[in-house]
Amino acid sequence: MGSTVQTAMEDDTSAAPSSVDGLPVSRRNLMSGTARLAATAVVAPAMGALPAFAADVGGTGPSLDGALTVPPRVIPVPGSISPEGQRFLAKGGLMIKAAGNAPPASDIDAWRKRIVMANKFAQPVIDKLLANPAKVERRTIGGANVCVGTPDVMRHPDRARVTIHGGAFTLLGGAFVMGDACQSAAEAGCVAFSIDYRMPPDFPYPAAVDDCIAAYREIIKSYAPKKIVISGPSAGGNLAAAVTLKLRDLGLPMPGAVGMMSPVTDLTNMSDTLNTNLGVDTALARDPVAELQLYANGHDTKDPYLSPIFGDFAKGFPPSFLQSGTRDLLLSDTVRLHRALLRAGIEAELHIWEAMPHGGFGYGTPEALEVRVQFLKFMDKHLG
């Protein structure tokens, strides 16, 4: 099956020398040496030379367990992205950062205040989303709260777009879901069902999954499953994957396609970029472990409905679109899921954007538009 980005390195070392200066050479040693050099790179003046080894800049080589200690460095805003993206990175920070440090899971009142504050921060974006040419109404579908967007120009009356909002499983419910339904319907030219799923601290897992399943059961009474796409960013990307896995396991027809934008796919926190991009990602200024623990609510985080990376995709899964950026804390979560899908023979596209942090560069930037356009092309390809 196809893939737009290959993320695995070939294991063929037949063309490599067996030794250099009398020292044995293997793929592992070559990769370790490359990683050491990459980890020691620092920003230097345009005419200056980069140091060759960690010792030259105050770092150390790998420890006995292979862990690397890297030196402090300055990472500039790159000139390789749009001016709008550059300004976004220069300002830095989205809802998670604006909400401040997460309170203890037991402090329900503090969580509620934090959620209100973060959602208020999102209001300017909500206003822009609601300005899209579509009408939105709230409905109860299958017992779940759903915002239904109908575009002013209906291009695909036989399609349905099911969107699941992000926000670390705790944020961006309510008004933001209205905006999401409005934009999703307008740009896709079809009815959009945006699930305003129940969230922690009052409703942890599995409430969100249950709400999405309940709404989907009703939606497929009006739309052919092969004409439905389920998608979402971040926590919504997690839910798009988890819900689709559960639909399959329940014996329900799966959607025609799935979109996962910078999804959190592994709640066990094993992914590499949780460490390498920590402090580089301006949106996720810290690992959102508190939010993930609050959502999991003591359940086994290796449950595929919590961590889709542990799902058995060989049993079947729809064609999938995955998107992330090189500064995204969840880049590895996205890449790992892509590889798991390909290993199972599932058609999957992986799109990685230059210097993009978690959640993108913000509404209205050229990169944000490009992400949406690429996904719309994917929808057209698979929904027919």
Buried (B, 14 or more C-beta within 10 A) or exposed (E): EEBBEEBEEEEEEEEEEEEEEEEEBEEEEBEBEEEBBEBBEBEEEEEEEEBEEBEEBEBBBBEEEEEBEBBEEEEEBEEEBBEBBBEBBEEEBBBBBBBEEBBEBEEBEBBBEBBEBBBEBBEEBBEBBBEBEBEBEEEEBBEBBBBBBBBEEEEBEEBBBBBBBBBBBBBBBBBBBBBBBBBBBBBBBBBBBBBBBBBBBEBBBBBBBBBBBBBBBBBBEEBBBBBBBBBBBBBBBBBBBBBBBBBBEEEBEBBBBBBBBBBBBBBEBEBEBBBBBEEBBBBBBBBBEBBBBBBBBEBEBEBBBBBBBBBEBEEEBBBBBBBBBBBBBBBBBBBBBBBBBBEBEBBBBBBBBEBBBBBBBBBEBEBBEBBBEBBBEBBEEBBE
